[in-house]
């Protein structure tokens, strides 16, 4: 049953005073040039799909051209405050143009008219990925032609004032998410620098620090082999089943129950894992038995600095052997120092994890906000108090 004051439409239930419009009826559009420039030496951004990845507003690109070159390949300049969208491959990646630019054939540009808030347009298009997947031409690489792009339906409030209010609420949430992403990236850089410094075995004069020793990994740990999981796998299993890419299921029993550092035997061989709870590992992932008095978490951080691919033993699928791993040289600090170093780096990891959890929470909140605000389930402006120009 539809709530009073709402109506059923092709994009779902929306308020009765909202309209459904195709973006082609409220925007001009620019067809990208059909030829790739041969010369990239100008000051106009030549924007391609990678330039949109993770961006809200695009202000730069990897390649740049001149307006003359753009004209020579049939490209028109997309003005600032337009909305651009991928229409080949990964459909529906959307961004706002923060500067004038030229786009390649994999993008489509929407130039909103005076009745449409371009921020609102950005968000309204970005929730229509399902529609895009339905209308796209299904080939090895899906694509949308200009008619497909311009046929995208969006729900529009009766006034630009309400559009702007919705866009501001979502933009503020986006800004918070972006600031968190930047903070996480900064914290990761700081942690990486701390690892390089704390695990550096040499002093300022290039001499080995007091108490540090060069050892073989086989002197500080013993490599253990994973086993087939089929006898222990269960949906209700208590213990994680680990592969080189992470957890792949649950097990009714464990293979090892002490702190351990794990590394891929085959496939992904350069992503160490650390476990301090009982686990099962399959045969593509080694685990380690840490020999006393060494600290497992400290060794994990040492593993993170090893160039594992330099020890690859296969020409096809990357592979390591237990013998090769145990024969790698490593410089170990005294055991008490290992514990201190591991604690410092673990505390940094804990802080990063907390920020990532917060980021995930805000991203989920944003998705809920988009669904509610862009369909009018939640109104930021009471209909009776609407002000501003009616959307035509």
C-alpha positions as CSV (number, residue, x, y, z in Angstrom):
1,X,0.0,0.0,0.0
2,X,1.4,3.4,-1.0
3,X,1.5,6.0,1.6
4,X,-0.8,9.0,1.2
5,X,0.9,11.8,-0.7
6,X,3.1,9.5,-2.7
7,X,2.9,7.7,-6.0
8,X,4.4,4.7,-7.8
9,X,6.8,5.5,-10.6
10,X,9.5,3.7,-12.7
11,X,12.1,4.7,-10.1
12,X,10.0,3.7,-7.2
13,X,7.6,5.5,-4.8
14,X,8.1,9.3,-4.8
15,X,6.1,12.3,-3.5
16,X,3.1,13.3,-5.6
17,X,4.6,16.7,-6.2
18,X,7.8,15.3,-7.6
19,X,8.4,14.5,-11.3
20,X,10.3,11.8,-13.2
21,X,12.4,13.1,-16.0
22,X,14.9,11.7,-18.4
23,X,18.3,13.4,-17.9
24,X,18.3,14.1,-21.7
25,X,15.3,16.4,-21.2
26,X,16.9,18.5,-18.5
27,X,20.5,18.5,-19.7
28,X,22.5,19.3,-22.8
29,X,25.1,16.7,-23.6
30,X,28.5,16.5,-25.3
31,X,29.5,13.6,-27.6
32,X,33.2,12.9,-27.0
33,X,35.6,13.0,-30.0
34,X,36.1,9.7,-31.8
35,X,39.8,9.9,-32.2
36,X,42.5,9.9,-29.5
37,X,44.9,12.8,-29.7
38,X,48.4,12.0,-30.8
39,X,49.9,14.9,-28.9
40,X,49.5,15.5,-25.2
41,X,51.2,18.8,-24.3
42,X,48.5,21.3,-23.5
43,X,46.7,22.7,-20.4
44,X,43.2,21.2,-21.0
45,X,42.5,18.0,-19.1
46,X,42.0,14.9,-21.3
47,X,39.8,12.9,-18.9
48,X,39.4,9.1,-19.1
49,X,37.8,6.5,-16.7
50,X,40.8,6.2,-14.3
51,X,40.6,10.0,-13.7
52,X,37.1,9.5,-12.2
53,X,38.0,6.7,-9.8
54,X,37.2,7.7,-6.2
55,X,36.6,11.3,-7.2
56,X,33.7,13.5,-6.4
57,X,35.0,16.5,-8.3
58,X,37.6,16.1,-11.1
59,X,40.1,18.9,-11.3
60,X,43.0,17.2,-13.0
61,X,44.0,14.3,-15.3
62,X,47.0,12.2,-16.3
63,X,47.0,13.7,-19.8
64,X,46.4,17.2,-21.1
65,X,45.8,18.7,-24.6
66,X,45.3,22.0,-26.2
67,X,41.9,23.3,-27.4
68,X,43.3,23.2,-31.0
69,X,44.1,19.5,-30.6
70,X,40.7,18.8,-29.1
71,X,39.0,20.5,-32.0
72,X,41.2,18.5,-34.5
73,X,39.9,15.2,-33.1
74,X,36.3,16.3,-32.9
75,X,36.1,16.9,-29.2
76,X,34.3,19.7,-27.5
77,X,35.3,21.2,-24.2
78,X,33.0,20.2,-21.3
79,X,32.4,23.2,-19.1
80,X,32.9,23.4,-15.3
81,X,30.0,22.2,-13.1
82,X,28.9,19.5,-15.6
83,X,28.4,15.9,-14.6
84,X,30.4,13.2,-16.4
85,X,29.8,9.5,-16.3
86,X,31.4,6.3,-17.5
87,X,29.4,4.6,-20.3
88,X,31.8,1.7,-21.2
89,X,33.0,-1.2,-19.0
90,X,32.4,-0.2,-15.4
91,X,29.2,1.8,-16.0
92,X,27.9,4.7,-13.9
93,X,31.0,6.0,-12.3
94,X,30.0,9.7,-11.9
95,X,31.9,12.9,-11.1
96,X,31.5,16.6,-11.3
97,X,33.8,18.7,-13.5
98,X,35.7,21.1,-11.4
99,X,37.4,22.7,-14.4
100,X,37.0,22.8,-18.2
101,X,38.0,19.5,-19.8
102,X,37.7,17.1,-22.7
103,X,36.5,13.6,-22.3
104,X,37.3,10.4,-24.2
105,X,34.8,8.0,-25.8
106,X,34.2,6.0,-22.6
107,X,32.6,9.0,-20.9
108,X,29.3,10.9,-21.4
109,X,28.9,14.5,-20.2
110,X,25.6,16.1,-18.9
111,X,25.3,19.9,-18.9
112,X,22.4,20.7,-16.5
113,X,20.0,23.5,-17.4
114,X,19.3,26.4,-15.1
115,X,16.5,24.4,-13.3
116,X,18.7,21.6,-12.2
117,X,21.3,21.7,-9.3
118,X,24.4,20.0,-10.7
119,X,25.2,18.5,-7.3
120,X,21.7,17.0,-7.1
121,X,22.1,15.7,-10.7
122,X,25.3,14.0,-9.7
123,X,23.7,12.1,-6.8
124,X,20.5,11.4,-8.7
125,X,22.4,9.7,-11.6
126,X,24.7,7.8,-9.3
127,X,21.9,5.7,-7.8
128,X,20.7,4.5,-11.2
129,X,23.4,1.9,-11.8
130,X,20.8,-0.9,-12.0
131,X,19.0,0.9,-14.7
132,X,22.2,1.4,-16.6
133,X,23.1,-2.3,-16.4
134,X,19.6,-3.2,-17.8
135,X,19.8,-0.9,-20.8
136,X,23.5,-1.4,-21.6
137,X,24.4,-3.3,-24.7
138,X,25.7,-6.7,-23.5
139,X,29.0,-7.4,-25.2
140,X,32.3,-8.5,-23.9
141,X,32.5,-5.0,-22.5
142,X,29.1,-3.5,-21.8
143,X,28.4,0.0,-23.1
144,X,25.7,2.6,-23.2
145,X,25.1,4.8,-26.3
146,X,24.1,8.4,-26.1
147,X,20.4,7.5,-26.2
148,X,20.9,5.1,-23.3
149,X,22.7,7.7,-21.3
150,X,20.1,10.4,-21.9
151,X,17.3,8.0,-21.1
152,X,18.3,7.6,-17.4
153,X,15.3,8.5,-15.3
154,X,15.6,10.6,-12.1
155,X,13.2,11.8,-9.6
156,X,13.1,15.6,-9.3
157,X,11.7,17.7,-6.4
158,X,9.3,20.5,-7.4
159,X,11.8,23.3,-6.7
160,X,15.5,23.9,-7.1
161,X,15.6,25.0,-3.5
162,X,14.7,21.4,-2.4
163,X,17.2,20.0,-4.8
164,X,20.0,22.1,-3.4
165,X,19.0,21.2,0.2
166,X,19.2,17.5,-0.6
167,X,22.5,17.9,-2.5
168,X,24.1,19.9,0.4
169,X,23.2,17.2,2.9
170,X,24.7,14.5,0.7
171,X,27.7,16.7,-0.2
172,X,28.4,17.3,3.5
173,X,28.4,13.6,4.1
174,X,30.6,13.0,1.1
175,X,33.1,15.6,2.5
176,X,33.2,13.8,5.8
177,X,33.9,10.5,4.0
178,X,36.6,12.0,1.9
179,X,38.3,13.6,5.0
180,X,38.3,10.2,6.7
181,X,39.8,8.5,3.6
182,X,42.6,11.2,3.6
183,X,43.2,10.7,7.3
184,X,43.4,6.9,6.9
185,X,45.8,7.3,3.9
186,X,48.0,9.6,6.1
187,X,47.9,7.2,9.0
188,X,49.0,4.4,6.7
189,X,51.9,6.4,5.5
190,X,53.0,7.3,9.0
191,X,52.8,3.6,10.0
192,X,54.8,2.6,6.9
193,X,57.5,5.1,7.9
194,X,57.4,3.9,11.5
195,X,57.9,0.3,10.3
196,X,60.9,1.3,8.1
197,X,62.4,3.2,11.1
198,X,61.7,0.7,13.9
199,X,62.7,-2.3,11.9
200,X,65.9,-0.7,10.5
201,X,68.7,-2.8,12.0
202,X,71.4,-0.2,11.4
203,X,72.4,2.9,13.4
204,X,73.2,6.4,11.9
205,X,76.8,5.2,11.2
206,X,75.6,2.2,9.2
207,X,76.6,-0.3,11.9
208,X,74.4,-3.1,13.2
209,X,72.5,-1.9,16.3
210,X,73.6,-3.4,19.6
211,X,71.9,-6.7,20.3
212,X,70.5,-7.2,16.7
213,X,71.5,-10.4,14.9
214,X,71.4,-11.6,11.3
215,X,69.6,-14.9,11.3
216,X,67.8,-17.3,8.9
217,X,64.0,-17.3,9.2
218,X,64.4,-21.0,9.9
219,X,66.2,-19.9,13.1
220,X,63.2,-18.1,14.4
221,X,60.3,-20.1,13.0
222,X,59.2,-23.4,11.5
223,X,57.0,-23.4,8.4
224,X,53.8,-25.5,8.6
225,X,51.8,-26.8,5.7
226,X,48.1,-26.3,5.2
227,X,45.7,-29.2,4.6
228,X,42.5,-29.8,2.7
229,X,39.5,-28.2,4.4
230,X,36.8,-30.6,3.1
231,X,36.7,-32.8,6.3
232,X,36.3,-29.8,8.6
233,X,34.3,-27.2,6.6
234,X,30.9,-26.3,8.1
235,X,28.6,-23.2,7.9
236,X,28.5,-23.4,11.7
237,X,32.2,-23.9,12.2
238,X,33.9,-22.1,15.1
239,X,37.3,-21.5,13.4
240,X,38.3,-19.6,10.2
241,X,39.6,-21.4,7.2
242,X,42.3,-19.3,5.6
243,X,43.7,-19.2,2.1
244,X,46.2,-16.8,0.6
245,X,43.5,-14.3,-0.1
246,X,42.0,-14.4,3.4
247,X,39.1,-16.3,5.1
248,X,37.2,-18.7,2.7
249,X,35.0,-20.5,5.2
250,X,34.6,-22.0,8.7
251,X,35.9,-25.2,10.2
252,X,34.8,-27.5,13.1
253,X,38.4,-27.9,14.3
254,X,41.6,-26.0,14.1
255,X,45.0,-26.8,12.6
256,X,47.0,-24.5,14.8
257,X,46.1,-22.4,17.9
258,X,49.1,-20.2,18.7
259,X,50.1,-16.8,17.4
260,X,51.4,-17.3,13.8
261,X,52.5,-15.5,10.7
262,X,51.1,-16.9,7.4
263,X,52.3,-16.5,3.8
264,X,51.1,-17.8,0.5
265,X,52.6,-21.0,-0.9
266,X,50.9,-20.5,-4.3
267,X,49.1,-17.6,-6.0
268,X,49.2,-14.6,-3.7
269,X,52.6,-14.9,-2.1
270,X,53.2,-11.3,-1.0
271,X,50.4,-10.7,1.5
272,X,51.4,-11.9,5.0
273,X,48.7,-12.6,7.5
274,X,48.8,-12.6,11.3
275,X,46.6,-14.9,13.5
276,X,46.5,-15.1,17.3
277,X,43.4,-17.3,17.5
278,X,42.9,-20.9,16.4
279,X,42.6,-21.4,12.6
280,X,42.7,-23.9,9.8
281,X,44.7,-23.1,6.6
282,X,44.5,-24.8,3.2
283,X,47.4,-26.1,1.2
284,X,48.0,-22.9,-0.7
285,X,48.9,-21.0,2.5
286,X,51.8,-21.7,4.9
287,X,51.6,-21.0,8.6
288,X,54.5,-20.7,11.0
289,X,55.4,-22.0,14.4
290,X,57.2,-19.2,16.1
291,X,60.2,-20.4,18.1
292,X,60.8,-18.9,21.6
293,X,61.7,-16.2,22.7
294,X,60.6,-14.5,19.4
295,X,57.5,-12.4,19.1
296,X,55.0,-13.5,16.4
297,X,53.6,-10.0,15.7
298,X,57.1,-8.5,15.4
299,X,57.9,-11.2,12.8
300,X,54.7,-10.4,10.9
301,X,55.8,-6.8,10.5
302,X,59.2,-8.1,9.3
303,X,57.4,-10.2,6.8
304,X,55.6,-7.1,5.5
305,X,59.0,-5.6,4.5
306,X,60.2,-8.7,2.5
307,X,60.1,-8.6,-1.3
308,X,58.4,-12.0,-1.6
309,X,58.3,-12.0,-5.4
310,X,62.1,-11.9,-5.5
311,X,61.9,-15.5,-4.0
312,X,59.2,-16.7,-6.5
313,X,60.1,-20.2,-7.7
314,X,57.7,-20.5,-10.7
315,X,57.4,-19.0,-14.1
316,X,53.6,-19.4,-14.1
317,X,51.5,-19.1,-10.9
318,X,53.8,-17.5,-8.2
319,X,55.0,-20.1,-5.7
320,X,57.2,-20.4,-2.6
321,X,58.6,-23.4,-0.8
322,X,59.1,-23.9,2.9
323,X,62.8,-24.4,2.4
324,X,63.2,-21.1,0.5
325,X,61.3,-19.2,3.2
326,X,63.3,-20.7,6.1
327,X,66.5,-19.8,4.2
328,X,65.8,-16.1,3.9
329,X,68.1,-13.8,5.9
330,X,66.5,-11.5,8.5
331,X,67.9,-9.2,11.1
332,X,66.3,-9.7,14.5
333,X,66.3,-7.4,17.5
334,X,66.5,-8.6,21.1
335,X,63.2,-10.3,22.2
336,X,62.3,-7.5,24.7
337,X,62.7,-5.0,21.9
338,X,60.6,-7.1,19.6
339,X,57.7,-6.8,22.0
340,X,58.0,-3.1,22.3
341,X,58.2,-2.6,18.5
342,X,55.3,-4.9,17.9
343,X,53.2,-3.0,20.4
344,X,53.9,0.4,18.8
345,X,53.0,-0.9,15.4
346,X,49.9,-2.8,16.6
347,X,48.6,0.3,18.3
348,X,48.9,2.2,15.0
349,X,47.1,-0.7,13.2
350,X,44.3,-0.5,15.8
351,X,43.9,3.2,15.2
352,X,43.7,2.6,11.5
353,X,41.2,-0.2,11.9
354,X,39.0,2.0,14.1
355,X,39.0,4.7,11.4
356,X,38.2,2.2,8.7
357,X,35.2,1.0,10.8
358,X,34.0,4.5,11.1
359,X,34.5,5.1,7.4
360,X,32.4,1.9,6.6
361,X,29.7,3.2,8.9
362,X,29.5,6.6,7.3
363,X,29.4,5.0,3.8
364,X,26.4,2.9,4.8
365,X,24.7,6.0,6.3
366,X,25.3,7.9,3.1
367,X,23.7,5.0,1.0
368,X,20.7,5.1,3.3
369,X,20.5,8.9,3.0
370,X,20.7,8.8,-0.8
371,X,17.8,6.3,-1.0
372,X,15.7,8.3,1.3
373,X,16.5,11.8,0.1
374,X,16.6,11.2,-3.6
375,X,13.2,9.5,-3.6
376,X,11.5,11.9,-1.2
377,X,10.9,9.4,1.6
378,X,12.5,12.1,3.8
379,X,11.8,15.7,2.9
380,X,14.2,18.4,4.0
381,X,11.8,21.1,3.0
382,X,8.1,20.9,3.9
383,X,6.0,20.9,0.7
384,X,3.8,23.7,2.0
385,X,6.9,25.9,2.6
386,X,8.5,25.3,-0.8
387,X,10.2,28.3,-2.2
388,X,12.2,28.9,-5.4
389,X,11.7,28.3,-9.1
390,X,9.6,25.3,-10.2
391,X,11.5,22.7,-12.1
392,X,10.3,22.8,-15.7
